[in-house]
């Protein structure tokens, strides 16, 4: 009976990222090591060689992922496409420790932890599977006006 089923399952939020990865099993192991993710489940393809779908838990949020497939029109991994068009943003309690943990696990540091004008201490890494991650710890509450003034000052001081 459809009336008794929740439209958003328990443990999920309205928006959940889904990553297509070449080597999803290796990515799951990496995310567990680099970001302390908890594996909720994985659903292998009948051949047992690739993952059709998996879910990981990061704090109070989920990430869905699966291997790329060769069918025309199917999603491909950034390593196949040779670019990425999205970044997964993750809030943590200690961005400096999280950045170090990710890099130590094999991520490439793209931007070291830095205090940003919008009130976050912020860093970026690229995982070995081609996906970009921003990692942040919120350190200062700012009103929209305060943030706009801080942005204006930050951009005025940027080299061309």
WOUR-V98549 format. One record per pair of residues at least 12 apart in sequence whose ideal C-beta (glycine too) atoms are under 10 Angstrom apart, sorted by the first residue. I is the first residue (numbers start at 1). J is the second residue. Records with the same first field share a line. If there is no record, write none. Layout:
I=J + J
This chain:
9=62
11=40 + 55 + 57 + 60 + 61 + 62
12=55 + 61 + 62 + 64
13=60 + 61 + 62
15=61
16=55 + 61 + 62 + 63 + 64
17=58 + 61 + 62 + 63 + 64 + 65 + 86 + 87 + 88 + 89 + 90 + 131
18=53 + 55 + 62 + 63 + 64 + 65 + 66 + 75
19=31 + 54 + 56 + 63 + 64 + 65 + 66 + 75 + 77 + 78 + 84 + 86 + 88 + 127 + 129 + 130 + 131
20=65 + 66 + 67 + 68 + 69 + 74 + 75 + 76 + 77 + 78 + 80 + 81 + 129 + 130 + 131
21=51 + 54 + 65 + 66 + 67 + 68 + 75 + 76 + 77 + 78 + 79 + 80 + 127 + 128 + 129 + 130 + 131
22=50 + 67 + 68 + 76 + 77 + 78 + 79 + 80 + 81 + 129 + 130
23=50 + 51 + 67 + 68 + 77 + 79 + 128 + 129
24=42 + 44 + 50 + 51 + 52 + 53 + 54 + 65 + 66 + 67 + 68 + 77 + 129
25=42 + 44 + 49 + 50 + 51 + 54 + 67
26=128 + 129
27=51 + 54 + 56 + 63 + 65 + 66 + 67 + 77 + 127 + 128 + 129 + 130 + 131
28=42 + 51 + 54 + 55 + 56 + 63 + 65
29=105
30=102 + 105 + 106 + 107 + 127 + 128 + 129
31=54 + 56 + 58 + 63 + 65 + 102 + 105 + 127 + 129 + 131 + 133
32=56 + 105
33=101 + 102 + 104 + 105 + 106
34=98 + 101 + 102 + 103 + 104 + 105 + 106 + 107 + 125 + 127 + 128 + 133
35=56 + 58 + 59 + 63 + 88 + 90 + 92 + 98 + 101 + 102 + 105 + 107 + 125 + 127 + 133 + 135
36=57 + 58 + 59 + 92 + 98 + 101
37=55 + 56 + 57 + 58 + 59 + 62 + 63 + 90
38=55 + 56 + 57 + 58 + 59 + 62
39=54 + 55 + 56 + 57
40=54 + 55 + 56 + 57 + 62 + 63 + 64
41=53 + 54 + 55 + 56
42=54 + 55 + 56 + 65 + 66
43=55 + 66
44=67
45=66 + 67 + 69
49=67
50=66 + 67 + 68 + 69
51=65 + 66 + 67
52=66 + 67 + 69
53=65 + 66 + 67
54=66 + 67
58=88 + 90 + 91 + 92
59=90 + 91 + 92 + 93
60=91
61=88 + 90 + 91
63=88 + 90
65=77 + 129 + 131
68=80 + 81
77=129 + 130 + 131
78=126 + 127 + 129 + 130 + 131 + 132
79=128 + 129 + 130 + 131
80=130
81=130
82=130
83=130
84=126 + 127 + 129 + 130 + 131 + 132
85=132
86=131 + 132
87=110 + 124 + 126 + 131 + 132 + 133 + 134
88=127 + 131 + 132 + 133 + 134 + 135
89=120 + 122 + 124 + 132 + 133 + 134 + 135 + 136
90=102 + 133 + 134 + 135 + 136
91=120 + 134 + 135 + 136 + 137 + 138
92=121 + 123 + 135 + 136 + 137 + 138
93=137 + 138
94=113 + 121 + 135 + 137
95=112 + 113 + 114 + 115 + 120 + 121 + 122 + 123 + 134 + 135 + 136 + 137 + 138 + 139
96=112 + 113 + 121 + 123 + 135 + 137
97=113 + 135 + 137
98=113 + 123 + 125 + 133 + 135 + 136 + 137
99=111 + 112 + 113 + 121 + 122 + 123 + 124 + 125 + 133 + 135
100=112 + 113 + 123
101=125 + 135
102=123 + 124 + 125 + 126 + 127 + 133 + 135
103=123 + 125
105=125 + 127 + 128
106=125 + 127 + 128
107=124 + 125 + 126 + 127 + 128 + 129 + 131 + 132 + 133 + 135
108=124 + 125 + 126 + 127 + 128 + 132
109=123 + 124 + 125 + 126
110=123 + 124 + 125 + 126 + 132 + 133 + 134
111=123 + 124 + 125 + 134 + 135
112=124 + 125
113=135 + 136 + 137
115=137 + 139 + 140
116=136 + 139 + 140 + 150 + 151 + 154
117=140 + 142 + 146 + 147 + 148 + 149 + 150 + 151 + 152 + 153 + 154 + 155
118=136 + 138 + 140 + 142 + 146 + 147 + 148 + 150 + 151 + 154
119=136 + 138 + 139 + 140 + 141 + 142 + 146 + 147 + 150
120=134 + 135 + 136 + 137 + 138 + 139 + 140 + 142
121=135 + 136 + 137 + 138 + 139 + 140
122=134 + 135 + 136 + 137 + 138 + 139
123=135 + 136 + 137
124=136
